[in-house]
Amino acid sequence: MQKDRRWKYFKCQRCGKCCTEIGLPYDPESIFKIAEFFELEVDQVIEKYYGKIVEYGKTWESEDAKRTPCQFLRSDVDLKSCAIYSVRPSGCRLYPIDTDFGRQGVDCTAAKIVYAKLKKARN
């Protein structure tokens, strides 16, 4: 994570919109960590949470129905949490400030708060 000043103001509101609307991002490194976390083989993680193996050990095909909403999203009344928080993909760690595609169409409440605070600080 970069030392972007926006992170200073960021506090996830635990609404779960990113997990529900974007889903589980693909990150090769995190697949290995998720496999270790659940004591599964990498192929099992891919088939269970991402898609199907097309050619064993070489390629796989994403299935949005498995990735979205993220299967690791947990709900406690109005607050959401991540069942794999310690090994979550980098896309989750960087969201919504340092991701390649910004907020990816998700109306992130925490990002709104960040930009409101930055605007107030400028005035």
MDTraj code that builds the backbone (N, CA, C; nanometers):
import mdtraj as md
import numpy as np

residues = "MET GLN LYS ASP ARG ARG TRP LYS TYR PHE LYS CYS GLN ARG CYS GLY LYS CYS CYS THR GLU ILE GLY LEU PRO TYR ASP PRO GLU SER ILE PHE LYS ILE ALA GLU PHE PHE GLU LEU GLU VAL ASP GLN VAL ILE GLU LYS TYR TYR GLY LYS ILE VAL GLU TYR GLY LYS THR TRP GLU SER GLU ASP ALA LYS ARG THR PRO CYS GLN PHE LEU ARG SER ASP VAL ASP LEU LYS SER CYS ALA ILE TYR SER VAL ARG PRO SER GLY CYS ARG LEU TYR PRO ILE ASP THR ASP PHE GLY ARG GLN GLY VAL ASP CYS THR ALA ALA LYS ILE VAL TYR ALA LYS LEU LYS LYS ALA ARG ASN".split()
xyz = np.array([
    [0.0851, -0.1183, 0.0000],
    [0.0000, 0.0000, 0.0000],
    [0.0891, 0.1238, 0.0000],
    [0.0602, 0.2146, -0.0867],
    [0.1383, 0.3366, -0.0962],
    [0.1045, 0.4313, 0.0179],
    [0.1885, 0.5280, 0.0377],
    [0.1673, 0.6277, 0.1424],
    [0.0800, 0.7416, 0.0904],
    [-0.0254, 0.7078, 0.0237],
    [-0.1192, 0.8045, -0.0300],
    [-0.1917, 0.8697, 0.0882],
    [-0.2011, 1.0012, 0.0878],
    [-0.2628, 1.0697, 0.2026],
    [-0.4098, 1.0356, 0.2199],
    [-0.4722, 0.9855, 0.1146],
    [-0.6122, 0.9457, 0.1261],
    [-0.6302, 0.8325, 0.2278],
    [-0.5282, 0.7459, 0.2409],
    [-0.5387, 0.6356, 0.3379],
    [-0.5466, 0.6884, 0.4813],
    [-0.4917, 0.8066, 0.5050],
    [-0.4970, 0.8664, 0.6390],
    [-0.6422, 0.8836, 0.6846],
    [-0.7296, 0.9135, 0.5914],
    [-0.8701, 0.9383, 0.6236],
    [-0.9602, 0.8163, 0.6031],
    [-0.9053, 0.7137, 0.5420],
    [-0.9887, 0.5987, 0.5073],
    [-1.0183, 0.5100, 0.6276],
    [-1.1464, 0.4791, 0.6456],
    [-1.1900, 0.3816, 0.7456],
    [-1.3071, 0.3067, 0.6829],
    [-1.2842, 0.1804, 0.6557],
    [-1.3884, 0.0989, 0.5930],
    [-1.5154, 0.1052, 0.6778],
    [-1.6271, 0.1243, 0.6105],
    [-1.7565, 0.1337, 0.6791],
    [-1.8240, -0.0031, 0.6937],
    [-1.7579, -0.1064, 0.6439],
    [-1.8045, -0.2454, 0.6549],
    [-1.9457, -0.2653, 0.5994],
    [-1.9699, -0.2010, 0.4861],
    [-2.1010, -0.2142, 0.4214],
    [-2.1082, -0.3375, 0.3320],
    [-1.9931, -0.3846, 0.2841],
    [-1.9875, -0.5036, 0.2007],
    [-2.0196, -0.4802, 0.0543],
    [-2.0352, -0.3537, 0.0137],
    [-2.0700, -0.3263, -0.1267],
    [-1.9627, -0.3772, -0.2223],
    [-1.8364, -0.3562, -0.1887],
    [-1.7294, -0.3992, -0.2791],
    [-1.7295, -0.5515, -0.2931],
    [-1.7484, -0.6221, -0.1847],
    [-1.7500, -0.7690, -0.1881],
    [-1.8725, -0.8218, -0.2624],
    [-1.9827, -0.7527, -0.2481],
    [-2.1066, -0.7948, -0.3118],
    [-2.1077, -0.7609, -0.4599],
    [-2.0629, -0.6410, -0.4951],
    [-2.0736, -0.5938, -0.6330],
    [-1.9520, -0.6273, -0.7208],
    [-1.8337, -0.6248, -0.6636],
    [-1.7129, -0.6562, -0.7400],
    [-1.6786, -0.8037, -0.7248],
    [-1.6899, -0.8530, -0.6053],
    [-1.6606, -0.9934, -0.5805],
    [-1.5155, -1.0187, -0.5435],
    [-1.4771, -1.1419, -0.5527],
    [-1.3431, -1.1859, -0.5150],
    [-1.2446, -1.1589, -0.6287],
    [-1.1487, -1.0678, -0.6077],
    [-1.0530, -1.0388, -0.7138],
    [-0.9513, -1.1520, -0.7300],
    [-0.9033, -1.1668, -0.8523],
    [-0.8014, -1.2678, -0.8799],
    [-0.6646, -1.2105, -0.8499],
    [-0.5882, -1.2833, -0.7732],
    [-0.4518, -1.2461, -0.7387],
    [-0.3761, -1.3775, -0.7205],
    [-0.2856, -1.4114, -0.8128],
    [-0.2174, -1.5410, -0.8059],
    [-0.1524, -1.5692, -0.6708],
    [-0.0907, -1.4682, -0.6128],
    [-0.0242, -1.4884, -0.4834],
    [-0.1252, -1.5233, -0.3741],
    [-0.2398, -1.4559, -0.3760],
    [-0.3387, -1.4813, -0.2712],
    [-0.4006, -1.6205, -0.2826],
    [-0.4066, -1.6746, -0.4047],
    [-0.4620, -1.8091, -0.4197],
    [-0.3801, -1.9088, -0.3389],
    [-0.2487, -1.8936, -0.3404],
    [-0.1624, -1.9815, -0.2618],
    [-0.1862, -1.9608, -0.1116],
    [-0.2024, -1.8353, -0.0719],
    [-0.2272, -1.8057, 0.0700],
    [-0.3637, -1.8582, 0.1147],
    [-0.4651, -1.8438, 0.0295],
    [-0.5988, -1.8948, 0.0622],
    [-0.5947, -2.0471, 0.0721],
    [-0.5228, -2.1104, -0.0192],
    [-0.5088, -2.2570, -0.0161],
    [-0.4446, -2.3015, 0.1149],
    [-0.3391, -2.2336, 0.1549],
    [-0.2719, -2.2670, 0.2807],
    [-0.3645, -2.2410, 0.3998],
    [-0.4361, -2.1300, 0.3968],
    [-0.5281, -2.0917, 0.5040],
    [-0.6340, -2.2001, 0.5281],
    [-0.6887, -2.2542, 0.4194],
    [-0.7929, -2.3563, 0.4296],
    [-0.7394, -2.4991, 0.4200],
    [-0.6069, -2.5122, 0.4074],
    [-0.5425, -2.6429, 0.3917],
    [-0.6008, -2.7183, 0.2723],
    [-0.6053, -2.6462, 0.1583],
    [-0.6547, -2.7014, 0.0327],
    [-0.5440, -2.6945, -0.0713],
    [-0.5621, -2.7687, -0.1793],
    [-0.4726, -2.7575, -0.2941],
    [-0.5133, -2.6320, -0.3720],
    [-0.4203, -2.5728, -0.4443],
    [-0.4482, -2.4529, -0.5230],
    [-0.5619, -2.4790, -0.6219],
    [-0.5598, -2.5932, -0.6881],
    [-0.6664, -2.6259, -0.7832],
    [-0.8029, -2.6306, -0.7154],
    [-0.8066, -2.6767, -0.5912],
    [-0.9333, -2.6806, -0.5172],
    [-0.9850, -2.5395, -0.4909],
    [-0.8950, -2.4483, -0.4577],
    [-0.9334, -2.3087, -0.4332],
    [-0.9879, -2.2470, -0.5620],
    [-0.9184, -2.2698, -0.6709],
    [-0.9642, -2.2145, -0.7990],
    [-1.1027, -2.2679, -0.8327],
    [-1.1214, -2.3976, -0.8224],
    [-1.2504, -2.4570, -0.8591],
    [-1.3629, -2.4180, -0.7636],
    [-1.3320, -2.4006, -0.6382],
    [-1.4361, -2.3685, -0.5397],
    [-1.4738, -2.2209, -0.5394],
    [-1.3753, -2.1321, -0.5567],
    [-1.4007, -1.9894, -0.5382],
    [-1.3862, -1.9027, -0.6637],
    [-1.3214, -1.9534, -0.7674],
    [-1.2932, -1.8704, -0.8840],
    [-1.3553, -1.9185, -1.0147],
    [-1.3439, -2.0446, -1.0443],
    [-1.3903, -2.0930, -1.1734],
    [-1.3592, -2.2390, -1.1934],
    [-1.3374, -2.2762, -1.3177],
    [-1.3101, -2.4166, -1.3453],
    [-1.1745, -2.4321, -1.4122],
    [-1.1109, -2.5433, -1.3828],
    [-0.9832, -2.5751, -1.4445],
    [-1.0114, -2.6206, -1.5881],
    [-0.9456, -2.5548, -1.6830],
    [-0.9658, -2.5901, -1.8239],
    [-0.8615, -2.6943, -1.8650],
    [-0.7379, -2.6666, -1.8289],
    [-0.6299, -2.7604, -1.8583],
    [-0.5502, -2.7762, -1.7284],
    [-0.5569, -2.8935, -1.6700],
    [-0.4982, -2.9173, -1.5383],
    [-0.3556, -2.8623, -1.5285],
    [-0.3352, -2.7795, -1.4274],
    [-0.2039, -2.7237, -1.4007],
    [-0.1622, -2.6099, -1.4920],
    [-0.2470, -2.5741, -1.5887],
    [-0.2070, -2.4692, -1.6824],
    [-0.3044, -2.3524, -1.6901],
    [-0.4320, -2.3788, -1.7142],
    [-0.5273, -2.2695, -1.7319],
    [-0.6576, -2.2953, -1.6574],
    [-0.7248, -2.1865, -1.6283],
    [-0.8564, -2.1949, -1.5647],
    [-0.9429, -2.0843, -1.6225],
    [-1.0703, -2.1001, -1.6080],
    [-1.1677, -2.0059, -1.6630],
    [-1.2509, -1.9476, -1.5485],
    [-1.2563, -1.8159, -1.5416],
    [-1.3305, -1.7488, -1.4352],
    [-1.4808, -1.7713, -1.4507],
    [-1.5470, -1.7914, -1.3390],
    [-1.6924, -1.8031, -1.3360],
    [-1.7441, -1.6966, -1.2391],
    [-1.8071, -1.5925, -1.2949],
    [-1.8535, -1.4809, -1.2125],
    [-1.9485, -1.5249, -1.1012],
    [-2.0261, -1.6274, -1.1250],
    [-2.1209, -1.6746, -1.0233],
    [-2.0495, -1.7262, -0.8983],
    [-1.9258, -1.7704, -0.9122],
    [-1.8479, -1.8149, -0.7965],
    [-1.7792, -1.6965, -0.7281],
    [-1.7385, -1.5988, -0.8074],
    [-1.6619, -1.4861, -0.7537],
    [-1.7480, -1.3733, -0.6982],
    [-1.8707, -1.3596, -0.7500],
    [-1.9550, -1.2467, -0.7120],
    [-2.0921, -1.2935, -0.6699],
    [-2.1374, -1.2599, -0.5507],
    [-2.0626, -1.1891, -0.4468],
    [-1.9524, -1.2782, -0.3894],
    [-1.8577, -1.2162, -0.3262],
    [-1.7466, -1.2893, -0.2665],
    [-1.8007, -1.3873, -0.1624],
    [-1.7588, -1.5113, -0.1735],
    [-1.8045, -1.6147, -0.0811],
    [-1.7482, -1.5981, 0.0600],
    [-1.6504, -1.5119, 0.0758],
    [-1.5890, -1.4925, 0.2070],
    [-1.6513, -1.3775, 0.2867],
    [-1.7501, -1.3120, 0.2290],
    [-1.8189, -1.2026, 0.2969],
    [-1.9072, -1.2595, 0.4080],
    [-1.8888, -1.2082, 0.5272],
    [-1.9678, -1.2502, 0.6431],
    [-2.0485, -1.1319, 0.6923],
    [-2.1680, -1.1601, 0.7425],
    [-2.2563, -1.0532, 0.7868],
    [-2.2900, -1.0689, 0.9345],
    [-2.2772, -0.9585, 1.0070],
    [-2.3161, -0.9526, 1.1476],
    [-2.4081, -0.8315, 1.1596],
    [-2.5362, -0.8544, 1.1465],
    [-2.6396, -0.7510, 1.1421],
    [-2.6086, -0.6569, 1.0255],
    [-2.5725, -0.5316, 1.0526],
    [-2.5447, -0.4354, 0.9458],
    [-2.3969, -0.4255, 0.9099],
    [-2.3115, -0.4895, 0.9864],
    [-2.1683, -0.4820, 0.9605],
    [-2.1206, -0.6085, 0.8915],
    [-2.0379, -0.5911, 0.7904],
    [-1.9842, -0.7030, 0.7147],
    [-1.8374, -0.7230, 0.7523],
    [-1.7901, -0.8447, 0.7326],
    [-1.6494, -0.8739, 0.7585],
    [-1.6009, -0.9778, 0.6582],
    [-1.4717, -1.0029, 0.6597],
    [-1.4086, -1.0942, 0.5660],
    [-1.3577, -1.2172, 0.6406],
    [-1.3985, -1.3339, 0.5936],
    [-1.3571, -1.4591, 0.6569],
    [-1.2102, -1.4912, 0.6309],
    [-1.1500, -1.4258, 0.5309],
    [-1.0085, -1.4507, 0.4997],
    [-0.9276, -1.3213, 0.5085],
    [-0.9643, -1.2355, 0.5972],
    [-0.9046, -1.1013, 0.6047],
    [-0.7519, -1.1049, 0.6046],
    [-0.6919, -1.1953, 0.6787],
    [-0.5456, -1.1991, 0.6892],
    [-0.4773, -1.2425, 0.5595],
    [-0.5506, -1.3094, 0.4700],
    [-0.4932, -1.3560, 0.3436],
    [-0.5712, -1.3036, 0.2231],
    [-0.6472, -1.1977, 0.2422],
    [-0.7310, -1.1444, 0.1343],
    [-0.6446, -1.0998, 0.0165],
    [-0.7007, -1.1047, -0.1039],
    [-0.6248, -1.0640, -0.2231],
    [-0.5807, -0.9176, -0.2174],
    [-0.4761, -0.8870, -0.2939],
    [-0.4234, -0.7502, -0.2936],
    [-0.5274, -0.6502, -0.3421],
    [-0.6152, -0.6906, -0.4336],
    [-0.7214, -0.6011, -0.4797],
    [-0.8103, -0.5562, -0.3657],
    [-0.8305, -0.6434, -0.2688],
    [-0.9105, -0.6086, -0.1506],
    [-0.8319, -0.5158, -0.0584],
    [-0.7044, -0.5432, -0.0426],
    [-0.6192, -0.4613, 0.0449],
    [-0.6055, -0.3179, -0.0075],
    [-0.6047, -0.3038, -0.1388],
    [-0.5825, -0.1736, -0.2014],
    [-0.7097, -0.0960, -0.2302],
    [-0.8230, -0.1612, -0.2203],
    [-0.9511, -0.0999, -0.2543],
    [-0.9921, 0.0010, -0.1479],
    [-1.0465, 0.1138, -0.1822],
    [-1.0801, 0.1676, -0.3133],
    [-0.9796, 0.2703, -0.3640],
    [-0.8724, 0.2919, -0.2913],
    [-0.7837, 0.4038, -0.3229],
    [-0.6716, 0.3671, -0.4197],
    [-0.6095, 0.2543, -0.4012],
    [-0.4937, 0.2175, -0.4828],
    [-0.5216, 0.1078, -0.5854],
    [-0.6445, 0.0848, -0.6194],
    [-0.6748, -0.0167, -0.7199],
    [-0.6594, 0.0415, -0.8595],
    [-0.6311, -0.0428, -0.9544],
    [-0.6118, 0.0010, -1.0923],
    [-0.7360, 0.0644, -1.1511],
    [-0.8504, 0.0158, -1.1122],
    [-0.9739, 0.0629, -1.1728],
    [-1.0584, 0.1460, -1.0765],
    [-0.9964, 0.2075, -0.9795],
    [-1.0705, 0.2918, -0.8859],
    [-1.1709, 0.2115, -0.8078],
    [-1.2911, 0.2628, -0.7977],
    [-1.3944, 0.1962, -0.7186],
    [-1.4763, 0.0979, -0.8014],
    [-1.4459, 0.0830, -0.9256],
    [-1.5107, -0.0124, -1.0151],
    [-1.6630, -0.0014, -1.0137],
    [-1.7125, 0.1198, -1.0126],
    [-1.8560, 0.1419, -1.0195],
    [-1.9305, 0.1246, -0.8887],
    [-1.8597, 0.0986, -0.7812],
    [-1.9231, 0.0800, -0.6513],
    [-1.9285, 0.2139, -0.5782],
    [-2.0409, 0.2439, -0.5222],
    [-2.0609, 0.3667, -0.4474],
    [-2.0064, 0.3470, -0.3055],
    [-1.8761, 0.3586, -0.2912],
    [-1.8073, 0.3308, -0.1648],
    [-1.8274, 0.4457, -0.0653],
    [-1.8961, 0.4159, 0.0421],
    [-1.9243, 0.5162, 0.1455],
    [-1.7964, 0.5703, 0.2071],
    [-1.7008, 0.4818, 0.2333],
    [-1.5747, 0.5243, 0.2948],
    [-1.4982, 0.6189, 0.2033],
    [-1.5014, 0.5927, 0.0728],
    [-1.4326, 0.6810, -0.0219],
    [-1.4980, 0.8184, -0.0227],
    [-1.6300, 0.8225, -0.0150],
    [-1.7003, 0.9513, -0.0086],
    [-1.6542, 1.0319, 0.1124],
    [-1.6382, 0.9659, 0.2239],
    [-1.5932, 1.0321, 0.3472],
    [-1.4520, 1.0860, 0.3276],
    [-1.3644, 1.0054, 0.2666],
    [-1.2264, 1.0481, 0.2411],
    [-1.2249, 1.1759, 0.1580],
    [-1.2995, 1.1756, 0.0478],
    [-1.2956, 1.2913, -0.0415],
    [-1.3622, 1.4147, 0.0220],
    [-1.4598, 1.3947, 0.1055],
    [-1.5211, 1.5070, 0.1779],
    [-1.4202, 1.5671, 0.2768],
    [-1.3460, 1.4821, 0.3453],
    [-1.2446, 1.5312, 0.4405],
    [-1.1313, 1.6033, 0.3684],
    [-1.0901, 1.5505, 0.2538],
    [-0.9843, 1.6163, 0.1765],
    [-1.0297, 1.7530, 0.1259],
    [-1.1534, 1.7601, 0.0811],
    [-1.2087, 1.8868, 0.0340],
    [-1.2155, 1.9884, 0.1475],
    [-1.2572, 1.9423, 0.2646],
    [-1.2660, 2.0302, 0.3807],
    [-1.1275, 2.0782, 0.4227],
    [-1.0277, 1.9916, 0.4164],
    [-0.8906, 2.0266, 0.4530],
    [-0.8306, 2.1314, 0.3593],
    [-0.8749, 2.1311, 0.2323],
    [-0.8247, 2.2273, 0.1338],
    [-0.8838, 2.3662, 0.1552],
    [-1.0027, 2.3699, 0.2127],
    [-1.0720, 2.4994, 0.2306],
    [-1.0315, 2.5695, 0.3570],
])
top = md.Topology()
chain = top.add_chain()
for i, resn in enumerate(residues, 1):
    res = top.add_residue(resn, chain, resSeq=i)
    for name in ("N", "CA", "C"):
        top.add_atom(name, md.element.get_by_symbol(name[0]), res)
traj = md.Trajectory(xyz[None], top)
